[in-house]
Amino acid sequence: MKLSPRLAMVADLVREGVTVADIGTDHAYLPAYLVSSGKCPAAVGSDLRDGPLMNAAATVALWGVADEVRLLESDGLDALSADDADDFVFAGMGGTLIVELLSRTPWLCDRAKRYIFQPMSHGELVRAFLLQNGFRILDERACFDECRPYVAFSAAYEPEYRPHYRKSYIWMGELPRHLNEAASYYLTKQYIYLKQRADALERAALLPDEVRVIREILPDIEPYIRRKNKGEI
Ligand SMILES: C[S@@+](CC[C@H](N)C(=O)[O-])C[C@H]1O[C@@H](n2cnc3c(N)ncnc32)[C@H](O)[C@@H]1O
């Protein structure tokens, strides 16, 4: 069985030998792969809706891992507890939804757990939530899948780890340490978004404090962006 490059990147961040829970599993490709490849002995695949859970049941039956992959209807982590898994994955969802699901879960602050995120949008909101709540981003990767760049990162609860985070950190995460073409493409998109926002706010004479913060952030991202000829991005 072969995963898409995006899901393969997520699977790489899951620890070997742990029970994994995939929140918003849809077809359950990730838990089915992790169990059938032998990386994880057991998994939970949860989803909000019946339709995806039927897809998930078909996948785990097809791959012969129905006994090891428990499927569960749950809104976010609501029907799960800390005992259900060691690593919890949130892939293919928007950052706003991920933050909403994390915010209402009281048992996340457990040092033994690992959380893996692959936000489809607003990764900066997920990174900001993690830093504000005592989590540390441990690893972060980027890849292309059908010509689109995706990022994924893992985090653990480590409240004593309090370095001085620059304001740009939530926009870049740990990608500068693992720079590849996809990371550079992703950072370029972040840069363009922020620059366009600052320029538009400035033209409209709105939110001068936000403009000042963005102007502070842009030079931190600039060294990692993709440049075309003559320094144009
Ligand atoms: C785009 S799919 C992503 C599937 C898979 N995780 C992946 O990355 O390929 C998003 C899935 O999240 C599920 N979902 C949306 N909101 C959810 C919630 N509040 N709790 C659990 N699952 C949710 C949807 O039903 C859908 O199956």
The ligand as an ORCA input file, in Angstrom:
! r2SCAN-3c Opt
* xyz 0 1
  C     -10.467     16.476      4.032
  S     -10.832     15.121      5.070
  C      -9.207     14.654      5.609
  C      -9.058     13.167      5.691
  C      -7.708     12.678      6.168
  N      -7.462     13.056      7.542
  C      -6.615     13.214      5.269
  O      -5.819     14.025      5.736
  O      -6.564     12.814      4.098
  C     -11.489     15.887      6.540
  C     -12.246     14.898      7.381
  O     -12.452     15.497      8.655
  C     -13.754     15.176      9.091
  N     -14.169     16.172     10.083
  C     -14.576     17.447      9.889
  N     -14.878     18.047     11.054
  C     -14.642     17.131     12.018
  C     -14.773     17.127     13.434
  N     -15.236     18.223     14.079
  N     -14.451     16.007     14.103
  C     -14.026     14.900     13.445
  N     -13.891     14.838     12.118
  C     -14.193     15.932     11.411
  C     -14.595     15.175      7.827
  O     -15.801     14.425      7.991
  C     -13.617     14.533      6.826
  O     -13.775     13.145      6.765
*
